Amino acid sequence: MPRFFIEVPHDKSTRECNRAIDVFLRTGSHFLTRADWGCKDGEHKAWLVVEVDTKEEARSIVPAEFRGNAKIVRLTTFTREDIDPTLRAHA
């Protein structure tokens, strides 16, 4: 199943950090309650890695009020076999 990285920014005030965290926790979503946060290091974002079928499905996990600013990236793991043909073609 495809994996997606989700990055959800929010305003940097303590009030907004607390509100964002509260919104995530109140959803009860397994995905959202396991988010990692960068607020205590000055990076006011939540991050998640989820396994879902589509980018649209990944975006739908994000609470509506944060969805428009969320960044969704499909993740790919490469193996040596994946890159060898490219390396040979450019040698």
Solvent accessible surface area in square Angstrom, and as a share of the most:
residue,aa,sasa,rsa
1,M,149,0.67
2,P,31,0.20
3,R,103,0.38
4,F,4,0.02
5,F,56,0.23
6,I,0,0.00
7,E,33,0.15
8,V,3,0.02
9,P,43,0.27
10,H,25,0.11
11,D,96,0.50
12,K,160,0.68
13,S,55,0.35
14,T,104,0.60
15,R,188,0.68
16,E,34,0.15
17,C,11,0.07
18,N,89,0.46
19,R,95,0.35
20,A,2,0.01
21,I,53,0.27
22,D,66,0.34
23,V,12,0.07
24,F,1,0.00
25,L,98,0.49
26,R,165,0.60
27,T,65,0.38
28,G,58,0.55
29,S,33,0.22
30,H,123,0.55
31,F,66,0.28
32,L,4,0.02
33,T,58,0.34
34,R,168,0.61
35,A,14,0.11
36,D,97,0.50
37,W,73,0.26
38,G,9,0.09
39,C,21,0.13
40,K,211,0.90
41,D,131,0.68
42,G,53,0.51
43,E,77,0.34
44,H,38,0.17
45,K,53,0.22
46,A,0,0.00
47,W,65,0.23
48,L,11,0.06
49,V,79,0.45
50,V,3,0.02
51,E,98,0.44
52,V,7,0.04
53,D,85,0.44
54,T,62,0.36
55,K,90,0.38
56,E,126,0.57
57,E,73,0.33
58,A,0,0.00
59,R,81,0.30
60,S,65,0.42
61,I,29,0.15
62,V,0,0.00
63,P,15,0.10
64,A,76,0.59
65,E,103,0.46
66,F,14,0.06
67,R,82,0.30
68,G,77,0.74
69,N,112,0.57
70,A,9,0.07
71,K,113,0.48
72,I,12,0.06
73,V,56,0.32
74,R,142,0.52
75,L,57,0.29
76,T,92,0.54
77,T,112,0.65
78,F,141,0.59
79,T,70,0.41
80,R,145,0.53
81,E,128,0.58
82,D,75,0.39
83,I,67,0.34
84,D,42,0.22
85,P,72,0.45
86,T,77,0.45
87,L,97,0.48
88,R,163,0.59
89,A,82,0.64
90,H,151,0.67
91,A,124,0.96
